[in-house]
Amino acid sequence: MITLDILRARFTALREDDLQRWIGEGHVRAERQADDLVFQEIDVERVRLILELRDVMQVNEEALPVVLSLLDQLYALRRRLRDLGALEG
């Protein structure tokens, strides 16, 4: 798990208000330890994905929830297909 300070150092384009909004909207999960927020590696990668969608691919904030939902569905389907293949193989 990494702290908020490390997350901000890793992603210089990350703004505190954006992160708080993403946490509030459920796009990123954070846990509270003492007086600090900490993030699991999967949520660090989720921040990376959101920043790439927004800054590189220019997906606007209104479309982010739709794109993230579709990506989540795609990854869930891939996991299911992989699990089915493992059961059959």
N, C-alpha and C positions, 0 to 999 in steps of 0.2 A: 504494500500500500504506500502511496505517496501523499505528501502534504500539499496543501494549496500553494505554498510558496514554490515548491518544486514544480508543480503543474504550470504555474505562471512563468517560471524560468524556462521550462521546456517549450512552451508555446507563447512566444512574445506577442503574437497577434490577439491573444485571449484577453478580453476585457471582463472585468469583475461583474459588471451588470449583465453581460451576455451569459456568463456562467451561471449566475444566480437565476436567470430566467430559464435556462435549460434545465437546471435542477428542479425548479418549480413546475415546469411543464413535463417532467419525468423523462426527458431525453438523456440525462446523465444522473447517475446516483452518487451520492456522497454520504459518508458516515461522519459523525461528530466524535472526535476524541479530544477530551479536555476542552480547550477553547479553539480547536482547529478542525477544519474539514480535511478528511482523508479520502482518497480515491483508490479503488482497486484498478488493476491494469486494464481490465475490460472497459472501464469508464474513461480511463486515460485515452484509450484508442477511440472511444466514442467521441471524445472531445476533438481528437485529431480528424476524425471523419467529418464532423460537423464543420470544423474550420475549413477543411478542403472543399466541402460542398459549397459553403458560403463564399469563401475567398477565391478559390481557384475555379470552380465550376459555376460560380455566380448564381447559385440557387438562393432565391430570396427567402426572407424569414417566414413568410406566409406559407411557402411551399415546403419548408424543411420538415414539418411533421408528416406530410404525405410521403416524401422521399424516404425519410427514416422508417416509416411504417412499412413501405414496400421492401426496403432492404432487409428489415427484420423478418418479414415473411419469406423472402428469398433464402436467407440463411437458415431459417427454421425448416424450410422445405429441403434444403440441401442436407441438413442434419438427419431428417427423417429418411431421406433416400439412402444416405450412407448407412444408417442403422438397419434399414431393410436389406441392403446389400450384405451387411455383416451377418445378418440372421440367415440369409439364403446361402452364403458362401461357406 
